[in-house]
Amino acid sequence: MMTLKIIEHKKNALMGRDEVKALYEHPGKPTPTREEILPSLESVLKMSGEHIIIERIFTTKGKGESLVKALVYEEKSKMPKHKLDVIEKRKAKRGAKTAGAEATAAKK
């Protein structure tokens, strides 16, 4: 069973966000994706996923747990444009990988 525990929760008033460090346990499974972690963060923080940016996921080799660093914004308008651009690039890249994998599977 995968669980999420908040380790540190700091308010950064200057940037208009909360900075969260959490421990995501996933025994016997590989490093989780941002999409797998986001629902757990949403439920623990009681915040919409549109306001959460998962900045980093650190996994120690051989352990079934990952340290997650996330930024939580009260308003979507306060989210920095460069961070939103990075998210869009990741989504586009993931979409291209998925389309490539489907095309390869269709050829077989």
N, C-alpha and C positions, 0 to 999 in steps of 0.2 A: 504494500500500500504506500502510495506517495503522499508525503505530508510536508507542510510548509510551516516554519516557525520563524517569527520575527526576532532578529537578534538585536538590531539597533534601528531606532526611528528618530531622526533629527529633523527639526524644522529649519529651513533656510529662508528666512523672511526676505532677504535681499533678492533672491532669485524667484521668490514666489512659489516654492515647492517644498515637498518633504523628501528627504533622502532616506531610503530604506535598505537595510541589509537583512537578508533572510537566509535561512538554511532550508534547502529543499532536499528531502530524503527520497531516494529512488533506488532501493536495494535491488541488485541484480539486473539493473537496466543501464543503458548508456546515458550520457549527458542529455538531459531533456532540452527540447527546443523552447524558444520564447513562447510559442503558441501553447505548449503543454503547461508552462508555468503560469501564464497570465490568468487563467480562471481561478487558480488558487490564490493568487495575489488579490484579485478582485474581491473574492469572498472574505479574505482576512482583513483587507483594508476598507471594505465596504465602499468601493470606488469603481467607477466605470473604467473599462480597459482603454477607452479613448484618452484618458488622463494619465495613463501609466506608461512609462518608457522603461523597458528592461535594458539597462545599459550593459551589464556584463554578467556572464555565467562562468564561474570558476569551479572546475571539478578536479579533485585530487585523484590521481591514478590509483585504482584499486579500491576506492571507497564508493559507496553508493549514496553519496551526498554531494550537493553543489551549493556554493555560496552565490547568492543572487544579489546584485546591486541594481536597485530600481529608483527612478525618479517619479514622484507623484505630484502632478500639478492640479491646483484647485480649479483653474480655468484653462480650457484648451488654447485660448488666445495667448496665454503666457508661455506656451511651449516654444522653445527656440526653433526658428525655421531650419537651421542646419541639422538639428536632431530629427525633425520630421522628414527632411530629405533623405537622411540615412535610412530611416524606416521604409520609405518608399522604394529606395534602391534595393533593400533586402527583399521586399515583397516581389519586385520585378525579377530579381535574380532567382528567387525560389520558384516563381512561375515559369521561368525559362527552363529550369532544371526539371520541373514536373512535366512540362510539355515534351522535352527531350526524352524522358524516361517512357512516357506514354507512346511516343512515336517508335521507339526501339522495341517496346513490347508488341506493338501492332505489326511490325515487320516479321516477328517470329511466328 
